Amino acid sequence: MNKPINAPHRLSPATGAQRVVSARWALASLALSTLLASLGASVATVGLPALTQAFDASFQQVQWVVLAYLLAITTLIVSVGRLGDVVGRRALLLAGILLFTLASAWCGLAPSLGWLIAGRALQGLGAAVMMTLTMALVGETVDKDKTGSAMGLLATLSAVGTALGPSVGGALIARFGWQALFLVNLPLGLLTFCLAWRSLPARPAAKAGKIRFDVTGTLLLAATLAAYALAMTSGRGDFGWSNIVLLLAAILGAGLFILAQGRVASPLIPLPLFRDRLLVSGLATSALVAAVMMATLLVGPFYLSIALGLPAALVGLVLAAGPSVAALAGMPAGRLADRFGVRPMRLVGLATMVFGCLMLSLMSPILGVGGYVAAIVVTTLGYALFQTANNAAVMTDVPAQRRGVIAGMLNLSRNLGFFTGASVLGAIFATALPTNGIISATPEAVANGLRITFASALALMIFAAGIALKYREPEPSIDPQDTACKG
């Protein structure tokens, strides 16, 4: 008797095992991409003193080695996500890894500071592709019920890159010079490229006739984000007229961008996306949480060195506690999200951060290093739980043709939170210091500044928890063929 034409085809056990192994290698390539992008951001910071000597430059000049990388990521991260949706995420990720690797060679061989900064901007473009598309490609490499674990792995590797950067960078400079900070990426980048080439699944790109890349929107958004980032970071801690002008330019650019998005057939960010309450909640809470985490990085060194009187070596060791906790908690946080649900774990993470900020707002030098580390561990643990669950909650049900742009928006919200936290919470910390700055600050003033800063951070976290509670359930998903995206 003939089999029905539509009879289901059963995979052999060997075939199923091969698919599992292939998915694991694909996820490994995404994890390595995340590690490289994170390492690229943190490893250069330790080299700034060496660069001032090598190029006979001021700190304000060499800090652009870090800022150029971060600005490239911030201004282009949404655009590269959308471009991946149009031309194909696998192909664009491979191009991003290759660009990052070649730009690393450029940086290591740069004959002047200007060439180095240009190479760092190109490296940041490659990192923007890697950071965005690794998150977007999770949906094509793992089963839906394993999304939390996959996001946890990416969060772990991101934290590992941040934690390893200063220590690895210091060892490389001492042994080989500042060039090794960038040349070390060559073997790692080539390994990541080969692994991604062999393991990532190929998917057809969107038809060019149906979806076009929004060049006008891309330029407007890049200019807007660049103006905002510069407004939040320039001025050496003082928010002067140049910062105000840049902020006004960013507001004007945002208005023009919104107008442009409503008039094009295939917008960079379709405005109907913001009807999705879960997406809006995820973006807003991600930015608020990032702002608070930036405060721990900004205020912590001053509290440890001045209020507690720790030597520089011990300050660095204590500061590594936060990234270490994030690295260790990433995978368990993913498993918890898979088991108990991503939305409940978002709330658990935010509640834990509320408690951590409360501890920091009541911190006293009498509690010593142990009290500070305990508060940081609680806060960072909450961050790890939240970030993994939030990324999984937003990305799990996103249509395939939107994964790139949504992943870019998630990364963008976090970066904007970092910039805003550095500016706003940094200014709050400065209010508790003497008028002539941190140099003459007493231990009592620094401790008071820590408490004031994290009292403000506590308010932000309570607000974030309120947003997550109010918008914990998504509205019906938007039709992929909505009128704003036709064309």
N, C-alpha and C positions, 0 to 999 in steps of 0.2 A: 504494500500500500504506500503510495507516494506521501511524503511529508507535506503539510501545508506550506504554501509559499512564505507566509508570514510567521512561521514557527520561530520562537526565540532561539537565539544562538547562545549556548552556554560556554563560558570561558573555562578552559582547563585549569587545574590548580597551578600548573607551572606558569600559565599566562597571567593569572592573577598575582602570583608572587612577583613576576617580572614587573608588573605595573606598580606594585608597592615599592619595589626597589627603585624604579625609575622616579617615582614621586619623591622618594627620600633624597635622591641625588639632586633633583630639581629644587627641592626645598633647601638643600645644602648650598646650592649656588646662590639662591636668594639671600640666605643668611650671610654668606661671605660678602655679597654686595653691600648689605647693610653694615657689616663690620668695617669694610673699606671706607664707606662714606663717613661713618662716625669717627673712625681713626683719623681720617683726613682733616676733620675739624679740630680735634683735640691735640694731635701730635705737634702741630705747628706752634701752639702757644708757648711751649717750653723753650722754643728756639728764638724767641724775640730778642733776648739779651745778646745772643750770639750774632744775630742779624744786624743789630745796631753797630756792633764792632766791625763786622765783615764789610758793610756798605757805608760805614761812617755816617749813619743816619740817626735821626731823633726817634724817640718812642712813637710820637704822633705819625711819623712816616712808616715805620715798620709795622704798626698795628694794622695797616691796610693789608698786610699778608693774611691776617685773620678775617678782617672785614670784607675783603673782596670775595673770599670763599663763601661767607655767610650771606652776603648780598646777592650773589649769583643764585644761590639756592632759593632764597626768599622770593626774589622777583620772578623766577622762571618755573617754580615748582608746579604751579597749576597748569601752566602752558604745556610743559612737557608731558604731564599726565593726559591732557586732552590730545596732544599729538600722538601719544601712544594708542589712544582709542581709535584714531583715524588711520595711522599707517601700520599699526601692529605693535603690540607691547614687547614681544620677544625680540623683534628686530631692533627696536629702539633701545631696549635695555642693553643688548650686545654693543650697540654703537656708543651708549653712555659709558659702559665699562671700558671700552677701547679708548674713548676720549679721556676718561679719568686717568688711565694708565699712561697715555702719551703726554698728557699735561703734567703728570708727575715727573716724567723724564725732562720735560721743558723746565720745570721748577728747579730740579736738581742741577741742571746745566746753565741756569740763568746767569748771564754776565753782569747784570745790574739789578737794582731793586725794582725798577720799573718793569723789566722783563719778568721778574719773579712774581710781581703783583698781577701782571697780565696772565701768567701761567696759572696762578691760583684762581683767577676768575674762570678760566676754562675748566680747571679741575672742579670748581663749584658747580658748573653746568653739568658735568658728568655725574657729580654726586647728586644733583637734583633729579636726574633721570633714574639713578639707582635707588634713591630713597623712595621715590613715588611708585615706580613700576614694580619694585619688589612686593610692596603691599598689594598692588592691583593684581599681580600674578598669583597670589596665594589662592584665589578662587579657581584658578585653572590647574593647580597642582595638588591640592588636597581636597578631601571630601568636606562637605559642609559642616558635619558634626565635629571636625577636627580643626576648624578655623581658629578657635581660641588657642589651641596648643601651638599652631603655626605662628600666630601673632605673638604669642609668648616667646617663641624662639627668636623672632626678629627683634623683640624688645630686649631680650637677653644679650644678643650680639651687639645691639646698639649701645647698651650700657657697658659691655666689655670693651668696645672701642673707645668710649669716653674714659673709662678707668685706666686702660692701658696706655693711652696717648702720652701723658706726662712722663711716666716711668720709662716707657720704651724710647720716647724722644730724648730724654736725658741721657740714656745709655748710648744711643746712636751718636749724639753730638760729642760726647766724651771720647768715643772710640774713632769715629770717622769724620766728624765735622757736620755742619748744618746741612750740607747737601744730602746726607743720608736720610734726613727726615722725609724727603720726597722720593728718593731713589728706592727706598725700601718697598714702595708700592708697586714697583715693576714686576717682581716675581709673583706677588700676591694678586695683582691685577690680571696677569696672564693666566694664572691658575683659575681665577674666577671666570674669566672669559671662556676658557676651554670647557670648564664644567658646565657653564650655562649653555654654551653652543651644543653640547652633546645631550643635555638632559631636559632642557625646557621644551614644553610642547609647542608646536607651531599652530597658530590659529590664523584664519584668514582675516585680513584687515578689512575695515569698513569700505564700502564702495565709494570711491571718490565722488561720484555723481550724486550721492545721497547726503554725505557729510563733508563739509568743507572746513578747512582750518581757518579760524577767525583771527586774521592778522591784526586788524584794527584793535580788537579787544585785547589781544596779547600785548601790543605795544602800550595801550592805555593802562592795563593792569601792571605791567612791569614798571612803568614810570611812577604809578601811584605807590606801589609797594616800595620802590627805591626811595621815594621822597619820605615815606613814613619811617622806614628803617633808619635813614640818615637823621631824621628829626629826633628819633628816640636815642641815637647813639652818639651823635656828634656834640661838640661843645665842651668836652672834657668834664662832664658832670654838671655844667650850668646850662639851663634852658633859656637861651637868649633869643635875640631877634631872628637870627638865622634859623633856629629851630622852629620858631613860630611860623616863619615864611614857608619852610619845608612842610610843616603840618598843614597849613592852609592849602598848599599845592596838592598834598595828598587828598584832602577833602574834596577839592575841585576835581582832581583826577578820578576819585571814586564816583562822583556824580556823573561825570562824562562817561565813565565805564558802564554804569547802570543804564544810561540812556542808549549807549551803543548796543548793549546786549538785547534791548527790546526791539531793535530795528534790523537785526541781521537774521538770516535764515538758519544758520548753524552757529549759535553763539558759543563763546568759549565756556561760559558758565550759564546754562539755561536758568533764567530766573524762576521758573516753576519748581526747580529743585528745592527752593526754600519753603515750599509748602510742606515738605517732609519734616515733621516735628522732631523725629529722632535725629535726623541729620543736623538740624539747627542746634538741637541740644548737645549733640556730640561735638560740634565745632566750638560752641561757646564754652562748654566746660573744659575742653582741651586747652583753649587759650588761657582760661583762668588758672588751671592747674599748672601750666607751663610757667606762668608769671610767678607763682608761688615757689616753684622749684628753682627758678633763677635767683630768687631772694636768698635761698639757702647757699647757693654758690657765691653770691655777691657779699653777703654779710658774714658768713661763717669764718673766712680767713681772718677778718679783723677782730672778731670776738675771741677766736682762739689765740691769736698772737698778742693782743693788747689786754683784753679782759682777763684771760687765763694765763698770759705770760708764757706761752709755749714757744720753744725754738722752731725755726723754719722747717727743719726736717720732720719734727713731730706734727706740725700743722699739716704738712702734706699727707702724712700717714692717716691722721684723723679725717681729713677731707676725702680720702679714698673709701671711707665707710659707706657713704651714700651710694656711689656707683657700684660698689661691691654688692650691697643689698639688692639694688635693682637688677644686677646681673644674675644673682642667685634666685631671685623671686620670679623672674620672667617666665620660665617654663612651668613652675607650679601654679602661677597665676593663670596661665593658659589652660591648664588642666581643670582648675576650679571653674573657670568660665564655661568650659565644655560640659562640666558635670552639673553645675547649679544654674546655668544660664548667664548670658552676658549682661543683661540689664540689672539683675540683682547684684552681680559682682561690681558693676559700676558704682552702685550706691554704697556697697561695702568699702570700696576703695576710697570714695570721697569721705565717708564717715571716719575712716582711719586717718586720712589727711587732716580732717577737722581736729581730731584728738591730738595729732602730732603738732599742729600749729598752736593749739592751746598750750601744750607743754612748752613750746618755744616762747610763747608770749609771757609765760610765768618763769622763764629761766633765770637762775641766779648763779653768779660765779661760785657760790658756796657749794653747789652741786658738782662742780669740777668737770673734768672731761667726760666722766661717765654719764652725768646728767645730760650733757649736750649730745653725746653719741646716741643715747637712748631715744631722745626726741627726734633726731635725724633718722634713725632706723625706723621708727614708727611712721614718720612722714614719707620716707622713701618707699617703704613697704606699701603704703596706701597708694602712692603714685604708680608703682608697678602693677598693682591690682587694677587700678582705674584705667591706665593706658591700654593694657592688653584687652580688657573687657570692652572699653569704649571703641577701640579700633575694630574689634570683631563685630560689635553691635552695629556699627555704621556700615561696614563693608560686606557683611554676610549676604544680604539680600539685594545688593546693588546689581542692576542689569549689566551684562557683560560689556555693552557699549559705553557704560558710564564709569567703569571701575577706575580708569586712569585719572579722570578729572576729580572724582570723589577722593581718591587717595591723595592727590595733590592738594586738595582743599584741607584735608586732615593735617597733613604736614605743614601747610601754610599757617593754619590756626595755631599750631604749636610754636612755630618760629616767631609769629607776631606776638604770642604770649611771652616768649623769651625777651624780645626787644622791649615790650611794654613793661615787663617786670623789672628789667634792668634800669629803665628810666624812672618809672613811677615809684616802685618800692625802694629803689636806690635813693631817690629824692627824700622819701619819708625817713630813711635811715639817716640821711645827712642833717635833718632838722634837729636831731638830738646831739649833734657834734658841735664843737666850738666854731666860731665864725671863721677862723683861719684853717679849718679843715681837720683831717684825720691825724695830721702829724702831732698836734698838741692835745689830742683827745685823751682823756683819762679812762682808766678801766671802767669806772662807774658810768661815764657817758656812753661808752661803747655798749655796755650791757643794757643800758636804758634804751639805746637805739635799736638793739636786737629785739627787745620786748615790744617797742612801739611798732617796728616793722612787721613783726609776726602777729600782733594784734590786728593790724590791717589785713595781713594775709589770712587770718582766721575769718574775718568778715567776708573776704573774697571766696573762701572755701564754703562757708555757709550759704552764700549766694549761689555758688555752683551746685551744691547739693539741692537747693530749692529748685533750680532749673531742671536738674535730672529727675527730681520727683514729679514735677509738673508735667514734663514731657517725656515720661518714661515709656509711653506706648506710641508707636508710629501711626500716622494716618495712612490710609490706603496708598499703596505705592503709585508713583506717577507713571502714566503710560509712556513707554519708550518712544512712542510715535506722537507725543504731544505736539500741539501746533507750533510751539516755540522751537521745536527741533526739526521740523519738516524742511525739506528743501533739497 
